[in-house]
Amino acid sequence: MTAAFAPEPKGAGAIRPIGTLIAVASVALLILPFLSTFGELLTNAAMAAGFDAWLGQWIAPVEGQLVHGALALVGIPSAYSGSLLYIGSGAGSLALYISWNCVGWQTLLFLVVSMATGLQGEFTLRSRLETVALGVFGIAFLNVLRITVVALVAYFFGRLPAVIVHDYGSVIATVAFLMAFWGFAYNVVLERSGGDREEPSPDQGSRIGQMA
């Protein structure tokens, strides 16, 4: 018995979303100084839609509480009050304001854009939903981790290094996370309608044909 396997089409599997993210990351790093203008446009659009009040009232305080818990795990004293996060104790404590525009909604938008291409293909509905849920959970974790790192940098090195990490590190962290996320999703989570997550390679096909 012989078995023939057609090569996987170019751009299939994890290559498509990861390749897109690599291209976006490269362009983003080249034009990073100009991204603030695009960020302002997104901010104005969010304010026009009324998202700023909702994010500031509901999401920012929750993230502040989670960051407070994360800092406690590493032994850094902190306190929170609504959207304000106090790092340290006594006269040397720092107050960081978690604004509605810093809660990571832009990162979630980036995830949605990547899913528009990443979820194309004959995948089961269940695996698609699992991928979406995993992505949303991962973005939430990333945002809490991002704010925690900024708080740690502010605590140990001051406000200016924290601002630099906040403005430039966030782009790199987001792209790195999404690349890892899609690699994991295609290898572990997403399942094709036939039930196989990964097609056998030509070498595997040759061995199966020889054994039969």
C-alpha positions, 0 to 999 in steps of 0.5 A: 500500500502506498500513500501520497501526501500533498505538501501543505500550501504556503502560508498555511498553519501557524505561518500565516498569523505569525508571519503577519505579526513579524511583519507588523512588529518590524514595521512597528519598530521602524515607525515607533516614534510615529505610532503616538499619532495613530494611538491618539486617533484610536483614543479619540475614537474610543472617547467618541464611542464612550468607552473611556468612562466604562474602561475607567470605571470598571476595568482600571480599578480591577487591574489596579487590584490585580497588580497590587496582588502581583506586587505582594507576591514579590514582596513589594508593598503597595496599596490601591484606591480605585485607579490609583496604585501606591507603590512602596511605603512611607514618604518614599511611596509612588502614586501611579494612575492607571488611566482608561487608556492604559488598561490594554484595550489596544492590545485586545484590538490587536488580538481581534485583528490577528484572529480575523486571519488566524482562525481562517481554515476548516477548524471545529467550532469548539477549538475556535471558541477555546482559542478565543477564550485562551486569547482573551485570558492571555491578553488580560494576564499580559496587561496585568503583567505589563502594568506590574513590570512598569510599577516595578521599574518605577519603584526601583529606577524611577518614573522616567525609565518606567515611562520608557518601558510603558511606551516602548516595551508594551509594543514588543511584549504584545507582538511577542505574546501574540506570536507565542499564542498563535504558535501554541494555538495551532500546535495544541488547541486548534483542531481541523474538522477531520479531527487532526490538529496537524497533517502528517509530514511526507517522511511520516507518510513514506514510513507508513507506506513502507510498513503497510 
